[in-house]
Amino acid sequence: MHETIPSFPRRKFLQFSLVCAGVGLVAPALARGADELRADRLLKLYNTHTGESLQTTYWSDGVYINSSLEEVYRILRDHRTDQVARIDTDLLDLLHKLAYTLSSTQAFHIISGYRSPYTNARLAAESNGVARHSLHLDGRAIDIRLPQRDLPILHAAALKLKSGGVGYYPKSDFVHLDTGRVRSWGS
């Protein structure tokens, strides 16, 4: 007795084949994405005002490491008032992505991290370039430079990430990053 094999119409067979091929193309990308999610996230920071340095893995195995975050909060404190505040983890992830994009193993030089209301008000009174409601007040902004990279290269890489605000301050030799809406300023 002969068993009959069900036949697929040509169109169904082609659709099925395309789905299988698509899964074959997407699977490696999904695997890479999963590996990236598990990868450790490292930050290297140098506070230009206090002379403090930090190298820490702040995220590993899918979770943020509280003790490392506390160290990051400390180095990014308002150096004028010595106030420490929580820093947005999206900002830390942005720094990590920026270092990765630039293939940098050097420490970011921190010009300004968290700013207390007192410090921000004082700076805003002295300069038109300081926002009265700055994201620095919320731990969502940072001003940086990367010594082994020219400032225009750092600026262009930050813009390419499209992950928040990017300000360019060549006269003061820093780039501003924040986790607000995507926008840019400076020439």
Salt bridges, closest charged atoms under 4 A:
ASP35 OD1 - ARG38 NH2 2.63
GLU52 OE1 - ARG77 NH1 2.84
ASP82 OD1 - ARG74 NH1 3.93
ASP82 OD1 - ARG77 NE 2.63
ASP88 OD2 - ARG140 NE 3.90
ASP93 OD1 - ARG41 NH1 3.11
GLU126 OE2 - ARG122 NE 3.60
ASP143 OD2 - ARG115 NH2 3.47
ASP143 OD1 - HIS136 NE2 3.39
ASP143 OD1 - HIS176 ND1 2.88
ASP173 OD2 - ARG145 NE 3.04
ASP178 OD2 - HIS176 NE2 2.83
ASP178 OD2 - ARG183 NH2 2.77
